[in-house]
Amino acid sequence: MAKKKNLNTMRKFFTVVFVFSLVLKGFSQDTIRISRAELEQRMVDQNLQVKLANDEAKLAQAELLGTRAMYLPNVNASYTFSNTNNPLYAFGSKLNQERITQMDFDPAKLNAPDAISNFATKIEVQQPIINMDAVYLKKAGQVKSEVLKIKAERTKEYIQFEFKKAYMQLQLAYRMLETLENAKATTLANKKVIDNYFKNGMIQKTEVLYIDVRVKEIENQIAYAKSNIKNASDYLYFLLDEESFNKVFKPTEKLEFQNQILENTATLNVERKDLQAYQKSLEAYDYLIKSTKAKFLPRLNAFGSFELYDNKFAQFGANGYLAGVQLSWNVFDGLKAKSEQEKYKAELTKAQTEITQYNKQSQLELNKANRQVQDAENKVNLTKLALEQSKEAYRIRKNRYDQGLEKSSDLLMSETTMSQKDLEYQQAIFEYNVALEYYKFLKN
């Protein structure tokens, strides 16, 4: 009986261990080390915003295929059955079938013919020759397609900047976690000394409580830093259009200060992709205006048809053809084309004003980004100096504390300041690097 009870106990124990292992496995996550270059290559191929921009350019290219109708023929084929006793249609159908005889001219038969069946096969061809309004519409469509291709390239450049920013955010999160873990190790070492002093009655209980509070504070910051790592990693997975469940990225490169000297006066690059797209879009309006003017020009088109007739199904006893050329001129369309022309002229003027405004805003933004880089560089230098001073201050206080010349609360405050200045220095490096990448994005 006792053996059976022990056996049941062992089973329950192993069941609990198995379930617990499954739970731990469910909450575990894979850490994937990856370089910036590898992520950037995957981003170019996988990012949804880049795909949408490329799809929009492809759509414009597909719409452009419709303009082939301006020089390709339009061919229609039909097979029609009809039955009628209408005098006019009955005589005409019999004439097309080439079955007219002398008796068919009898007035009685002409006025009251018998019902006649007609099977007609017809092939029609319409061939555009000269339609200048369609020519200019095609050119406007080509410009639109080129503009969207340029915009897709600019979208790709923006996503590359966004990716670099997200990657640096991940680097910062890991760097802050490392700083906090180092601060925790330093605090725990000091706590060991303080606990020993308290056991020997050399310090008060309050100093022990101070160090305990500091340990809890760092542990809370570490938990927050781990959340930031997961958030930054998830955003990178979003940019890559990948699932982030139970996965987290870890950069192979560490966050470093990318110092670069910039020119004092930032000049806007007129070859920048978005500026090119805006400027080129004016050509499309120019072609649209020409297209509306061309609607007043004559159009030249050819047409032709070949016909087969019979009074029996699937028989082709008679045939005939028709061919010709048509010159047409829309003399007056109720000022519709003129109204379209004035509309496009107004849109052109508006677009020119918007481009002027956009160029000035872009120059303003570039100047601002240039100053942000300079300000961020100053902040890096100041926070670096503050970090070095706080490290020296902590070293002096630590030596004095070991000699019994400083309070533990002062040592704790000095350690806290040193840790804070380290975090501020890393944050300043991140802000500088992001400002520099944004400046490059606006400059190029």
C-alpha positions in Angstrom: 0.0 0.0 0.0 2.8 2.3 0.9 4.6 1.5 -2.4 1.5 2.4 -4.3 1.2 5.7 -2.5 4.8 6.5 -3.2 4.3 5.6 -6.9 1.3 8.0 -7.1 3.4 10.7 -5.4 6.2 10.2 -7.9 3.8 10.4 -10.9 2.3 13.7 -9.6 5.8 15.1 -9.1 6.9 14.3 -12.6 3.6 15.6 -14.0 4.2 18.9 -12.2 7.8 19.1 -13.5 6.6 18.3 -17.1 3.9 21.0 -17.0 6.3 23.5 -15.5 8.8 22.8 -18.2 6.2 23.4 -20.8 5.2 26.7 -19.2 8.8 27.9 -19.1 9.2 26.9 -22.8 6.1 28.9 -23.7 7.5 32.0 -22.0 11.0 31.6 -23.3 12.1 33.6 -26.3 14.8 33.2 -28.9 17.5 35.9 -29.1 18.5 36.4 -32.7 21.8 38.2 -33.3 21.8 40.1 -36.5 23.8 42.9 -38.2 22.6 46.2 -39.4 23.6 45.4 -43.0 21.6 42.1 -43.0 18.5 43.7 -41.6 18.7 46.5 -44.1 18.8 44.1 -47.0 15.8 42.2 -45.7 13.9 45.4 -45.1 14.3 46.5 -48.7 12.7 43.3 -49.9 10.1 42.8 -47.2 8.9 46.2 -46.0 5.1 46.8 -46.6 5.4 50.5 -47.2 8.1 49.9 -49.9 6.0 47.2 -51.5 3.0 49.6 -51.6 5.0 52.3 -53.2 6.3 49.8 -55.8 2.8 48.5 -56.4 1.5 52.0 -57.0 4.2 52.6 -59.6 3.3 49.2 -61.2 -0.3 50.2 -61.3 0.5 53.4 -63.2 2.6 51.4 -65.6 -0.3 49.0 -66.1 -2.7 51.9 -66.7 -0.3 53.2 -69.3 -0.8 50.0 -71.4 -4.3 51.3 -72.1 -2.8 54.0 -74.3 -1.8 51.4 -76.8 -5.3 51.8 -78.2 -4.2 55.0 -79.9 -2.2 53.1 -82.5 -3.4 49.5 -82.3 -6.5 48.3 -84.3 -9.8 47.5 -82.7 -11.2 44.2 -84.2 -14.7 42.8 -83.5 -16.2 39.6 -84.8 -19.9 38.5 -84.6 -22.3 35.8 -85.9 -25.9 36.9 -86.0 -29.2 35.1 -86.7 -32.4 37.0 -87.7 -35.8 36.1 -89.1 -38.1 38.8 -90.5 -41.0 39.5 -92.9 -40.3 43.2 -92.9 -40.3 44.2 -96.6 -37.2 46.3 -96.4 -35.1 43.9 -94.2 -36.4 40.8 -96.0 -35.4 42.2 -99.4 -32.0 43.4 -98.1 -31.2 40.1 -96.4 -32.0 38.1 -99.6 -29.9 40.6 -101.6 -27.0 40.1 -99.2 -27.4 36.3 -99.6 -27.2 36.8 -103.4 -30.5 35.0 -104.0 -32.5 37.8 -105.7 -34.4 36.6 -108.9 -36.7 38.4 -111.3 -39.7 37.1 -109.4 -38.6 38.9 -106.2 -39.4 42.2 -107.9 -43.1 41.2 -108.0 -44.9 44.1 -106.2 -47.0 41.6 -104.2 -43.8 39.9 -102.9 -42.1 43.2 -102.3 -45.0 44.5 -100.2 -45.8 41.2 -98.4 -42.7 39.0 -98.5 -42.5 35.6 -96.9 -40.5 35.4 -93.7 -36.7 35.0 -94.4 -33.9 33.7 -92.2 -30.5 35.3 -92.3 -27.2 34.1 -90.8 -24.6 36.9 -90.9 -20.8 36.6 -90.0 -19.1 40.0 -89.7 -15.5 41.1 -88.9 -15.0 44.8 -88.3 -11.7 46.6 -88.0 -11.1 50.2 -86.8 -7.6 51.5 -87.1 -6.6 54.9 -85.5 -4.2 56.9 -87.6 -3.9 60.4 -86.2 -5.4 61.3 -82.8 -3.2 64.0 -81.3 -5.2 64.3 -78.0 -4.5 60.6 -77.3 -0.8 61.1 -78.1 -0.5 63.8 -75.4 -2.6 61.7 -72.9 -0.1 58.9 -73.4 2.8 61.2 -72.7 1.1 62.5 -69.5 0.6 58.9 -68.4 4.3 58.2 -69.0 5.3 61.1 -66.8 2.9 59.9 -64.1 4.5 56.5 -64.2 8.0 58.0 -63.9 6.9 60.3 -61.0 5.6 57.3 -59.1 8.8 55.4 -59.7 10.8 58.3 -58.2 8.4 58.5 -55.3 8.9 54.8 -54.7 12.7 55.3 -54.5 12.2 58.2 -52.0 9.9 55.9 -49.9 12.7 53.3 -49.9 15.1 56.0 -48.6 12.8 57.0 -45.9 12.2 53.5 -44.7 16.0 53.0 -44.7 16.2 56.0 -42.4 13.4 54.7 -40.2 15.2 51.3 -40.0 18.5 52.9 -39.0 16.7 54.8 -36.3 14.9 51.6 -35.0 18.2 49.7 -35.1 19.9 52.4 -33.0 16.9 52.4 -30.6 17.5 48.6 -30.1 21.3 49.3 -29.6 20.4 52.0 -27.0 18.0 49.6 -25.2 20.7 46.9 -24.9 23.3 49.5 -23.9 21.1 50.9 -21.1 20.4 47.4 -19.9 24.2 46.7 -19.7 24.7 50.0 -17.8 21.9 49.2 -15.3 23.3 45.7 -14.8 26.7 47.1 -14.1 25.1 49.6 -11.7 23.3 46.8 -10.0 26.6 44.8 -9.6 28.2 47.9 -8.1 25.3 48.5 -5.7 25.2 44.8 -4.6 29.0 45.0 -3.8 28.4 48.1 -1.7 25.4 46.4 -0.1 27.6 43.5 1.0 29.9 45.9 2.7 27.1 47.9 4.3 25.4 44.7 5.5 28.7 43.7 7.1 29.1 47.1 8.8 25.5 46.8 10.1 26.1 43.4 11.6 29.2 44.8 13.4 27.1 47.7 14.7 29.1 50.3 12.8 26.1 51.9 11.0 22.4 52.5 11.5 19.5 50.4 10.1 18.4 53.4 7.9 21.6 53.1 5.8 20.8 49.4 5.1 17.3 50.4 4.1 18.7 53.1 1.7 20.8 50.5 -0.1 17.8 48.1 -0.3 15.7 50.8 -1.9 18.4 51.5 -4.4 18.6 47.8 -5.4 14.9 47.6 -5.9 15.0 50.8 -7.9 17.7 49.4 -10.3 15.8 46.1 -10.6 12.7 48.1 -11.7 14.8 50.0 -14.2 16.3 46.8 -15.6 12.8 45.4 -16.1 11.8 48.6 -17.9 14.9 48.3 -20.1 14.0 44.8 -21.0 10.6 46.0 -22.1 12.2 48.6 -24.2 14.4 45.9 -25.9 11.3 43.9 -26.7 9.4 47.1 -28.0 12.4 48.1 -30.2 12.7 44.5 -31.5 9.0 44.3 -32.3 9.2 47.5 -34.3 12.0 46.1 -36.4 10.0 42.9 -37.0 7.1 45.2 -38.1 9.4 47.0 -40.6 10.4 43.6 -41.9 6.8 42.4 -42.0 7.7 39.3 -39.9 6.1 37.8 -36.8 7.9 38.6 -33.5 6.3 36.1 -31.2 8.8 34.6 -28.8 11.7 36.2 -30.8 13.8 39.2 -30.0 16.6 40.8 -32.1 20.1 41.6 -30.6 22.4 43.8 -32.6 25.9 42.6 -33.4 27.2 46.2 -33.3 27.2 48.3 -30.2 25.9 51.9 -30.1 28.8 54.2 -30.9 29.3 57.9 -31.4 29.3 58.6 -35.2 31.0 62.0 -35.1 30.9 63.9 -38.4 31.7 67.5 -39.3 28.9 69.2 -41.2 29.0 72.4 -43.3 27.9 75.6 -41.6 25.3 76.4 -44.3 23.2 73.5 -45.4 22.2 73.7 -49.1 19.1 71.8 -50.4 19.9 69.2 -53.0 17.6 69.9 -56.0 18.3 66.3 -57.2 16.6 64.9 -54.1 14.1 62.2 -55.2 10.9 63.9 -53.7 11.9 67.3 -55.3 12.5 65.6 -58.6 9.1 63.9 -58.4 7.3 67.2 -57.7 9.1 69.1 -60.5 8.5 66.3 -63.0 4.8 66.2 -62.2 4.6 69.6 -63.9 5.3 68.0 -67.2 2.2 65.9 -66.9 0.0 69.0 -66.5 1.7 70.5 -69.6 0.8 67.4 -71.7 -2.8 67.4 -70.3 -3.2 71.0 -71.4 -1.9 70.1 -74.9 -4.3 67.2 -75.0 -7.3 69.4 -74.5 -6.1 71.8 -77.1 -5.6 68.9 -79.6 -9.2 67.9 -79.2 -9.9 70.8 -81.7 -7.7 69.2 -84.3 -9.0 66.8 -87.0 -8.8 63.1 -86.4 -8.0 60.6 -89.0 -9.1 56.9 -88.7 -9.5 54.0 -91.0 -12.3 51.4 -90.9 -13.3 48.2 -92.7 -15.5 45.2 -92.5 -15.9 41.8 -94.2 -19.3 40.0 -94.1 -20.6 36.5 -94.9 -24.3 35.8 -95.4 -26.5 32.7 -95.9 -30.1 31.5 -95.1 -28.7 28.3 -93.5 -26.7 27.8 -90.3 -23.0 27.5 -90.7 -23.2 28.2 -94.4 -21.4 31.1 -96.1 -22.9 31.4 -99.5 -22.3 35.1 -100.1 -19.8 37.8 -98.9 -19.0 41.4 -99.2 -16.6 44.0 -97.7 -16.5 47.7 -96.8 -13.4 49.8 -96.3 -12.7 53.5 -95.9 -11.0 56.4 -94.2 -12.7 59.0 -92.0 -11.5 62.5 -91.3 -13.6 64.0 -88.5 -13.4 67.3 -86.8 -15.2 68.2 -83.5 -16.1 71.8 -84.4 -17.9 72.6 -81.2 -18.4 70.4 -78.0 -20.2 72.9 -75.8 -16.9 74.3 -74.5 -16.2 71.0 -72.7 -12.6 70.8 -73.9 -12.0 74.5 -73.1 -13.3 73.9 -69.6 -10.9 71.0 -69.1 -8.1 73.2 -70.4 -8.7 75.9 -67.9 -9.0 73.3 -65.1 -5.6 71.9 -65.9 -4.1 75.3 -66.2 -5.4 76.1 -62.7 -4.1 72.8 -61.3 -0.7 73.6 -62.9 -0.5 77.0 -61.2 -1.5 75.4 -57.9 1.2 72.7 -58.3 3.8 75.3 -59.0 2.9 77.2 -55.9 2.9 74.0 -53.8 6.4 73.1 -55.2 7.7 76.5 -54.2 6.3 76.1 -50.7 7.6 72.6 -50.4 11.1 73.6 -51.5 11.1 76.4 -48.9 9.8 74.0 -46.2 12.5 71.5 -47.1 15.2 74.1 -46.8 13.8 75.1 -43.5 13.7 71.5 -42.3 17.3 70.9 -43.5 18.6 74.0 -41.6 16.8 72.8 -38.5 18.3 69.3 -38.8 21.7 70.8 -39.2 21.3 72.7 -36.0 19.9 69.7 -34.2 23.1 67.7 -35.1 25.2 70.5 -33.7 23.1 70.7 -30.5 23.2 66.9 -30.1 27.0 67.0 -30.5 27.3 69.6 -27.8 25.1 67.4 -25.6 27.3 64.4 -26.2 30.4 66.3 -25.1 28.7 67.7 -22.0 27.2 64.4 -20.9 30.6 62.7 -21.5 32.3 65.3 -19.3 29.6 64.9 -16.6 30.0 61.1 -16.7 33.8 61.3 -16.3 33.4 63.8 -13.4 30.7 61.6 -11.7 33.0 58.5 -12.0 35.8 60.4 -10.4 33.5 61.7 -7.6 32.3 58.2 -6.9 35.9 56.9 -6.8 36.9 59.5 -4.3 33.8 58.9 -2.1 34.3 55.1 -2.3 37.9 55.5 -1.0 36.8 57.9 1.8 33.9 55.5 2.6 36.3 52.6 2.9 38.3 54.7 5.4 35.2 55.6 7.4 35.1 59.2 6.3 31.9 59.2 4.3 28.3 58.1 5.0 26.8 55.3 3.1 24.0 57.6 2.0 26.5 59.9 0.3 28.2 56.9 -1.4 24.8 55.7 -2.6 24.0 59.1 -3.9 27.3 59.3 -5.8 26.7 55.9 -7.3 23.2 56.8 -8.4 24.5 60.0 -10.0 27.2 58.1 -11.9 24.7 55.6 -13.2 22.3 58.4 -14.2 25.1 60.2 -16.1 26.0 57.1 -17.9 22.5 56.6 -19.1 22.3 60.3 -20.1 25.5 59.9 -22.1 24.2 56.9 -24.0 20.9 58.7 -24.7 22.9 61.7 -26.0 24.9 59.4 -28.4 21.6 57.9 -29.7 20.0 61.4 -30.2 23.1 62.6 -32.1 23.3 59.5 -34.4 19.5 59.8 -35.2 19.9 63.5 -35.9 22.8 62.9 -38.1 21.0 60.1 -40.1 17.9 62.4 -40.5 20.2 65.2 -41.8 21.7 62.8 -44.3 18.2 61.8 -45.4 17.1 65.4 -45.9 20.5 66.2 -47.6 20.4 63.4 -50.1 
